[in-house]
Amino acid sequence: MKIYTIGGFTEVGKNMTVVDMGDDAVILDAGVYLPALIELQEEEEQQQSYSEKKLRGIEALPDDLILDKFGLRNKVRAILLGHAHLDHIGAIPYISYRYRAPVVGTPFTLAVLKKILQDEKIKIPNKLITVNPNSSFIIKGKKRNYKAEFINVTHSTIQTSMIALHTPEGVVLYANDFKLDNTPVMGLPPNYSALKRIAKQGVKVLVVDSLYSGANKKTPSEKVARALVEEVLMTIKNEKSAIFVSTFSSHIARLKSIVDYGKKLNRKIYVLGRSMNKYISAANEIGMCPFRKDIEIGSYKRQVESILKRVSKNRRNSLIICTGHQGEPGSILDRLSRKKLPFEFNPSDNVIFSSKTIPVPANMANKENMDKRLRKAGVRIFDEVHVSGHGGREDLRDLISIVKPEHIIPAHGSTQQLTPMIELAREMGYKAGKECHLMQDGQVLEL
């Protein structure tokens, strides 16, 4: 068996791993590198479609062209997606046509993918196949079939899966982006019994989200974030001021908490931004958006401006959930801070960031500059009303103890971020270089 680490092993983003089983190969995820895209996008309204060539030029796509070099392109039998984040599915519209293979994911993941294809006006030849959480899909190989299980796990978006690919040499467990949250606000808890079962069958290799392998902690449950949202929203004293909340558009559980407490404040709840609309509509289509009737969405320029004019006249009764928690150029909050929309902040208006700045230089600079503009307007800022969607070192220790893999490949970060995973594996009896492998983009590991 060969594992090709195509993307997400040298940076946070453009995740893509390929398993080569001889006659057949399977692609796991195909994401974009968001910092490169953010630099490209200027205005949220300017709905530009980018070409594959342009995106490859700025290194926003995983370099899957190396599969041609190894003669793997025509062996790919399926493209399996773990969850709905762009750094895991965003490259599908641009590269999936290169493979005669279906694209398979949970209902929410594929609903989001379809919205992206619709927005970008792109048609792909691949068949899109939905698989419910905790169900499996049979991949038709050249001489044999393979089972791919979508094992439910928790993360910062709904219907996230660890993918267990059953091969003649054991299970390849792709656990890229997860936390072990036994009390999620929405959706099912992690399926520990399935993980124990595949451990008994034998896990050949674990490709694992090691972004926070250096953080000595267990990542708290989403119910903790819900309590933080409640704490901030329910104790804001200046009742005459507007409340703006920014969070990840894909975080449906977090949006639910914000809406729930917004209703308790008797405020009219508006949701602004195209990406917010995309994820909420996808959740609604699969019956997982219990708050849809409680909000008014504005995604296009005219709608956004009309809502903001109303909010301006009725601050005390309004709560606005909007894009811009990373200070992204062209997002709603960025444009508000630059006075490019028909709303001006008053001193003591409230801006809540139910998020953490993703630690890449572009994001950190954008967020810092936006904060400065907001402070200049006299706005009260509540930062990091948030818990992460990624497991810490102790979650990783627990996962390895449950699945007992023969080999471990750390994923989802720079070499610096992935190195602590090697140390943890060593603590747990794995030999670095022999059983735990620090890979980079574009490398191949033969097991």
C-alpha positions as CSV (number, residue, x, y, z in Angstrom):
1,M,0.0,0.0,0.0
2,K,1.2,3.5,-0.8
3,I,-0.1,6.7,0.8
4,Y,0.4,9.9,-1.2
5,T,0.3,13.1,1.0
6,I,-0.7,15.6,-1.6
7,G,-1.9,18.6,0.5
8,G,-2.3,19.7,4.1
9,F,1.0,18.3,5.3
10,T,3.0,21.5,4.9
11,E,0.2,24.0,5.6
12,V,-3.2,24.4,7.2
13,G,-5.4,23.8,4.2
14,K,-5.7,22.2,0.7
15,N,-6.1,18.8,2.4
16,M,-5.8,15.8,0.1
17,T,-4.5,12.3,0.7
18,V,-4.5,9.4,-1.8
19,V,-4.4,5.7,-1.0
20,D,-2.9,3.5,-3.7
21,M,-3.8,-0.2,-3.3
22,G,-2.2,-1.5,-6.5
23,D,-5.0,-1.8,-9.0
24,D,-7.1,0.9,-7.4
25,A,-6.7,4.2,-5.7
26,V,-9.0,6.4,-3.5
27,I,-8.8,10.2,-3.0
28,L,-9.6,11.5,0.5
29,D,-10.6,15.2,0.5
30,A,-9.7,17.9,-2.0
31,G,-9.6,21.3,-0.4
32,V,-8.3,24.8,-1.1
33,Y,-5.7,26.9,0.6
34,L,-7.9,29.7,2.0
35,P,-5.2,32.4,2.6
36,A,-4.3,32.3,-1.1
37,L,-8.0,32.7,-2.0
38,I,-8.6,35.5,0.5
39,E,-5.8,37.5,-1.1
40,L,-7.5,37.0,-4.5
41,Q,-11.0,37.9,-3.4
42,E,-11.7,41.6,-2.9
43,E,-15.4,42.3,-2.7
44,E,-18.0,39.8,-1.5
45,E,-20.4,41.2,-4.1
46,Q,-17.9,40.6,-6.9
47,Q,-18.8,37.0,-7.6
48,Q,-15.9,36.1,-9.7
49,S,-15.3,32.6,-10.9
50,Y,-11.7,31.6,-11.0
51,S,-10.1,29.2,-13.4
52,E,-8.2,26.1,-12.4
53,K,-5.1,27.5,-14.0
54,K,-5.3,30.7,-12.0
55,L,-5.9,28.8,-8.7
56,R,-3.0,26.4,-9.4
57,G,-0.9,29.5,-10.2
58,I,-1.4,30.9,-6.7
59,E,-1.0,27.5,-5.1
60,A,-4.6,27.5,-3.8
61,L,-5.2,23.9,-5.1
62,P,-3.5,20.7,-3.9
63,D,-0.9,19.6,-6.5
64,D,-2.7,16.4,-7.7
65,L,-0.9,16.6,-11.0
66,I,1.8,14.4,-9.4
67,L,-0.7,11.6,-9.6
68,D,-0.3,11.7,-13.4
69,K,3.5,11.2,-13.0
70,F,2.9,8.1,-10.9
71,G,0.3,6.7,-13.3
72,L,-2.4,6.9,-10.6
73,R,-4.9,9.2,-12.3
74,N,-6.8,6.4,-14.1
75,K,-6.8,4.2,-11.0
76,V,-8.9,6.5,-8.9
77,R,-12.2,4.8,-8.1
78,A,-13.8,7.3,-5.6
79,I,-13.3,10.7,-4.0
80,L,-14.4,10.6,-0.4
81,L,-15.1,13.8,1.6
82,G,-14.8,14.0,5.4
83,H,-16.8,17.2,6.0
84,A,-18.0,20.5,4.5
85,H,-15.2,22.9,5.1
86,L,-13.6,24.5,2.1
87,D,-10.1,23.4,3.0
88,H,-11.4,19.9,2.5
89,I,-13.9,20.2,-0.4
90,G,-13.2,23.5,-2.1
91,A,-11.0,22.1,-4.8
92,I,-13.6,19.6,-6.0
93,P,-15.2,22.1,-8.6
94,Y,-11.8,22.6,-10.2
95,I,-10.1,19.1,-10.1
96,S,-12.7,16.4,-9.8
97,Y,-13.3,16.3,-13.6
98,R,-9.8,14.7,-13.9
99,Y,-11.0,11.5,-12.3
100,R,-13.6,9.0,-13.5
101,A,-14.9,8.6,-10.0
102,P,-17.9,9.5,-7.9
103,V,-17.7,12.1,-5.2
104,V,-19.1,10.7,-1.9
105,G,-19.9,12.5,1.4
106,T,-22.6,13.0,4.0
107,P,-25.8,14.9,3.1
108,F,-24.7,18.2,4.6
109,T,-21.2,18.0,2.9
110,L,-22.8,17.4,-0.5
111,A,-25.5,20.0,0.0
112,V,-22.7,22.5,0.6
113,L,-20.7,21.3,-2.4
114,K,-23.8,21.6,-4.7
115,K,-24.3,25.2,-3.4
116,I,-20.6,26.0,-4.3
117,L,-21.0,24.5,-7.8
118,Q,-24.2,26.5,-8.3
119,D,-22.6,29.8,-7.1
120,E,-19.5,29.3,-9.3
121,K,-21.7,28.1,-12.2
122,I,-19.5,25.0,-12.6
123,K,-20.8,21.6,-13.8
124,I,-18.7,18.5,-12.9
125,P,-19.0,15.2,-14.7
126,N,-18.7,13.2,-11.4
127,K,-21.6,11.5,-9.9
128,L,-22.4,12.9,-6.4
129,I,-23.4,10.3,-3.9
130,T,-24.7,10.9,-0.3
131,V,-24.0,8.6,2.5
132,N,-25.6,9.1,5.9
133,P,-23.4,9.4,9.0
134,N,-22.5,5.9,10.4
135,S,-23.2,4.3,7.0
136,S,-20.9,2.9,4.4
137,F,-20.3,3.0,0.7
138,I,-19.0,0.2,-1.6
139,I,-16.2,1.3,-4.0
140,K,-16.0,-0.8,-7.1
141,G,-12.4,-1.6,-7.9
142,K,-10.8,-3.3,-10.9
143,K,-10.8,-6.8,-9.4
144,R,-12.4,-6.3,-6.0
145,N,-14.6,-4.0,-4.0
146,Y,-13.7,-1.9,-1.0
147,K,-15.9,-0.7,1.8
148,A,-15.6,2.9,3.0
149,E,-17.3,3.7,6.3
150,F,-18.3,7.2,7.2
151,I,-17.9,7.0,11.0
152,N,-19.6,10.0,12.7
153,V,-17.4,12.3,14.7
154,T,-17.7,15.8,16.1
155,H,-16.1,19.0,14.7
156,S,-17.1,22.6,14.1
157,T,-19.6,21.7,11.3
158,I,-22.3,19.1,11.3
159,Q,-22.1,15.6,9.8
160,T,-18.4,15.3,9.9
161,S,-16.9,11.8,9.4
162,M,-13.8,9.8,10.0
163,I,-13.5,7.7,6.9
164,A,-12.5,4.1,7.4
165,L,-11.3,2.5,4.1
166,H,-11.3,-1.3,4.4
167,T,-8.4,-2.7,2.3
168,P,-6.9,-6.3,2.2
169,E,-4.0,-5.0,4.3
170,G,-6.2,-3.4,7.0
171,V,-8.2,-0.3,7.6
172,V,-6.9,3.2,6.5
173,L,-8.5,5.6,9.0
174,Y,-8.7,9.1,7.7
175,A,-9.4,11.3,10.8
176,N,-8.7,14.7,9.4
177,D,-10.5,17.4,11.5
178,F,-12.2,16.2,14.6
179,K,-12.7,16.6,18.4
180,L,-14.1,14.1,20.9
181,D,-17.3,15.9,22.0
182,N,-19.7,13.6,23.9
183,T,-22.3,16.4,24.4
184,P,-22.6,18.1,21.0
185,V,-25.2,20.9,20.6
186,M,-26.3,19.4,17.3
187,G,-25.9,16.0,15.7
188,L,-24.6,12.8,17.0
189,P,-21.7,12.2,19.4
190,P,-18.5,10.3,18.1
191,N,-19.2,6.7,17.2
192,Y,-16.8,5.0,19.7
193,S,-18.2,1.6,19.1
194,A,-17.4,1.7,15.4
195,L,-13.8,2.9,16.2
196,K,-13.4,0.0,18.7
197,R,-14.7,-2.5,16.1
198,I,-12.2,-1.4,13.4
199,A,-9.5,-1.5,16.0
200,K,-10.2,-5.2,16.4
201,Q,-10.2,-5.6,12.6
202,G,-6.8,-3.9,12.5
203,V,-6.0,-0.3,11.6
204,K,-3.1,-0.3,9.2
205,V,-2.6,3.5,9.2
206,L,-4.2,6.5,10.9
207,V,-4.0,9.8,9.0
208,V,-4.8,12.2,11.8
209,D,-5.6,16.0,12.4
210,S,-2.6,17.0,14.5
211,L,-3.1,20.8,14.3
212,Y,-3.2,21.1,18.1
213,S,-1.0,18.1,19.0
214,G,1.3,20.6,20.8
215,A,-1.5,21.9,23.1
216,N,-1.6,20.0,26.4
217,K,-5.4,19.8,26.7
218,K,-8.6,18.2,25.9
219,T,-10.7,20.4,23.7
220,P,-13.9,21.4,25.5
221,S,-17.4,20.4,24.3
222,E,-19.5,22.7,22.1
223,K,-21.8,23.0,25.1
224,V,-19.0,25.1,26.7
225,A,-19.1,27.5,23.7
226,R,-22.9,27.7,24.0
227,A,-22.5,28.7,27.7
228,L,-19.9,31.4,26.7
229,V,-22.3,32.8,24.0
230,E,-25.1,32.9,26.7
231,E,-22.7,34.6,29.2
232,V,-21.8,37.4,26.8
233,L,-25.2,38.0,25.1
234,M,-27.3,37.8,28.3
235,T,-25.0,40.2,30.3
236,I,-24.6,43.0,27.8
237,K,-25.8,46.0,29.7
238,N,-26.2,48.7,27.1
239,E,-29.6,47.8,25.9
240,K,-29.8,50.7,23.4
241,S,-26.9,49.5,21.3
242,A,-26.7,47.1,18.4
243,I,-25.2,43.7,18.8
244,F,-23.1,42.1,16.0
245,V,-21.9,38.6,16.2
246,S,-19.4,37.0,13.7
247,T,-18.6,33.3,13.5
248,F,-17.7,30.6,11.1
249,S,-20.6,30.3,8.5
250,S,-20.3,26.5,8.5
251,H,-20.7,26.3,12.3
252,I,-24.5,25.4,12.4
253,A,-24.5,24.5,16.1
254,R,-22.9,27.8,17.0
255,L,-25.4,29.7,14.9
256,K,-28.2,27.9,16.7
257,S,-26.8,29.0,20.1
258,I,-26.5,32.6,19.0
259,V,-30.1,32.6,17.6
260,D,-31.5,30.9,20.7
261,Y,-30.1,33.6,23.0
262,G,-30.9,36.4,20.5
263,K,-34.5,35.3,20.8
264,K,-34.3,35.4,24.6
265,L,-33.2,39.1,24.3
266,N,-36.3,39.7,22.1
267,R,-34.2,41.0,19.3
268,K,-34.9,40.7,15.6
269,I,-32.2,38.4,14.2
270,Y,-30.6,39.2,10.8
271,V,-28.0,37.0,9.1
272,L,-25.7,38.8,6.6
273,G,-23.3,37.4,4.0
274,R,-23.2,35.1,1.1
275,S,-21.3,32.3,2.8
276,M,-23.7,32.4,5.8
277,N,-26.6,32.0,3.3
278,K,-24.9,29.1,1.6
279,Y,-24.3,27.0,4.7
280,I,-27.7,27.8,6.3
281,S,-29.6,26.9,3.1
282,A,-27.6,23.6,2.9
283,A,-28.5,22.8,6.5
284,N,-32.1,23.7,5.9
285,E,-32.3,21.4,2.9
286,I,-31.3,18.4,4.9
287,G,-33.6,19.3,7.8
288,M,-30.8,20.4,10.2
289,C,-31.5,24.1,10.6
290,P,-34.1,24.4,13.4
291,F,-33.6,28.2,13.6
292,R,-34.3,29.0,9.9
293,K,-37.8,30.5,10.7
294,D,-36.3,32.8,13.4
295,I,-33.9,34.7,11.1
296,E,-34.0,37.0,8.1
297,I,-31.1,36.5,5.7
298,G,-29.5,39.1,3.5
299,S,-26.9,37.9,1.1
300,Y,-26.9,40.3,-1.9
301,K,-25.9,43.9,-1.9
302,R,-29.4,45.4,-2.0
303,Q,-30.7,43.0,0.8
304,V,-27.7,43.7,3.0
305,E,-28.0,47.5,2.6
306,S,-31.8,47.5,3.2
307,I,-31.4,45.5,6.4
308,L,-28.6,47.7,7.7
309,K,-30.7,50.8,7.2
310,R,-33.4,49.2,9.3
311,V,-30.9,48.2,12.0
312,S,-29.6,51.8,12.0
313,K,-33.0,53.1,13.0
314,N,-33.7,50.3,15.5
315,R,-30.4,49.3,17.1
316,R,-31.8,48.2,20.5
317,N,-34.0,45.5,18.9
318,S,-31.5,44.1,16.5
319,L,-29.0,41.3,16.5
320,I,-26.8,40.8,13.4
321,I,-24.9,37.7,12.7
322,C,-22.4,38.3,9.9
323,T,-19.3,37.2,8.0
324,G,-15.9,38.7,8.8
325,H,-14.6,37.0,12.0
326,Q,-11.1,36.6,10.3
327,G,-11.2,40.2,9.1
328,E,-11.5,38.9,5.5
329,P,-11.4,41.6,2.9
330,G,-14.9,42.2,1.5
331,S,-16.7,40.4,4.3
332,I,-19.6,42.3,6.0
333,L,-17.8,43.2,9.1
334,D,-14.7,44.4,7.2
335,R,-16.9,46.6,5.0
336,L,-18.8,48.0,8.1
337,S,-15.4,48.8,9.8
338,R,-14.4,50.7,6.6
339,K,-17.7,52.6,6.5
340,K,-18.5,51.1,3.1
341,L,-22.1,50.1,4.1
342,P,-25.1,52.2,5.2
343,F,-24.5,51.7,8.9
344,E,-22.2,53.6,11.2
345,F,-21.1,52.1,14.6
346,N,-21.9,54.2,17.7
347,P,-19.6,54.1,20.7
348,S,-20.8,51.2,22.9
349,D,-22.2,49.1,20.0
350,N,-21.1,45.5,20.6
351,V,-19.1,43.2,18.3
352,I,-18.8,39.6,19.5
353,F,-16.3,37.3,17.8
354,S,-17.5,33.7,18.4
355,S,-14.3,32.5,16.8
356,K,-10.6,32.3,17.0
357,T,-8.3,33.8,14.4
358,I,-6.8,31.0,12.3
359,P,-3.1,31.3,12.9
360,V,-1.8,32.3,9.4
361,P,-0.1,35.7,8.8
362,A,-2.8,37.0,6.3
363,N,-5.7,36.4,8.7
364,M,-3.8,37.7,11.8
365,A,-3.0,41.0,10.0
366,N,-6.5,41.4,8.6
367,K,-8.2,40.8,11.9
368,E,-5.8,43.1,13.8
369,N,-6.4,46.0,11.3
370,M,-10.1,45.5,11.5
371,D,-10.1,45.5,15.3
372,K,-8.2,48.8,15.2
373,R,-10.8,50.4,13.0
374,L,-13.6,49.1,15.3
375,R,-11.9,50.4,18.4
376,K,-11.5,53.8,16.7
377,A,-15.3,53.8,16.4
378,G,-15.6,53.1,20.1
379,V,-17.1,49.7,19.7
380,R,-17.0,47.2,22.5
381,I,-15.2,44.0,21.3
382,F,-15.7,40.6,22.9
383,D,-13.1,38.2,21.4
384,E,-12.7,34.4,21.3
385,V,-16.2,33.5,22.6
386,H,-15.3,30.1,21.2
387,V,-14.1,26.6,21.7
388,S,-12.1,24.9,18.9
389,G,-13.3,22.1,16.6
390,H,-9.9,20.4,16.7
391,G,-8.8,17.9,19.3
392,G,-5.8,18.8,21.6
393,R,-3.0,16.4,22.6
394,E,-5.1,14.5,25.1
395,D,-7.9,13.9,22.5
396,L,-5.2,12.5,20.2
397,R,-3.9,10.3,22.9
398,D,-7.4,8.9,23.5
399,L,-8.0,8.3,19.8
400,I,-4.8,6.4,19.3
401,S,-5.5,4.3,22.5
402,I,-8.9,3.4,21.0
403,V,-7.9,2.6,17.4
404,K,-4.4,1.2,18.0
405,P,-3.0,1.9,14.5
406,E,0.1,0.2,13.2
407,H,1.2,3.5,11.6
408,I,0.4,7.1,12.2
409,I,0.7,10.0,9.7
410,P,0.1,13.5,11.3
411,A,-1.9,15.8,9.0
412,H,-3.5,19.3,8.8
413,G,-0.6,21.7,9.5
414,S,2.9,22.9,9.0
415,T,5.9,20.7,9.9
416,Q,6.2,22.8,13.1
417,Q,2.5,22.1,14.0
418,L,2.7,18.4,13.2
419,T,6.0,17.6,15.0
420,P,4.5,17.4,18.5
421,M,2.4,14.5,17.2
422,I,5.6,12.5,16.5
423,E,6.6,13.2,20.1
424,L,3.2,12.0,21.4
425,A,3.4,8.9,19.3
426,R,6.9,8.2,20.7
427,E,5.5,8.5,24.2
428,M,2.9,5.9,23.3
429,G,5.5,3.4,22.0
430,Y,5.7,4.2,18.3
431,K,9.1,4.5,16.5
432,A,9.6,7.8,14.7
433,G,10.3,7.2,11.0
434,K,9.3,3.5,11.3
435,E,5.7,3.7,12.6
436,C,5.0,7.4,12.9
437,H,5.8,9.4,9.7
438,L,6.3,13.1,9.4
439,M,5.3,13.7,5.8
440,Q,5.2,16.8,3.6
441,D,3.1,17.7,0.6
442,G,4.0,15.7,-2.5
443,Q,5.6,12.8,-0.7
444,V,4.7,9.1,-0.9
445,L,5.0,6.5,1.9
446,E,5.1,2.8,1.1
447,L,3.8,0.6,3.9
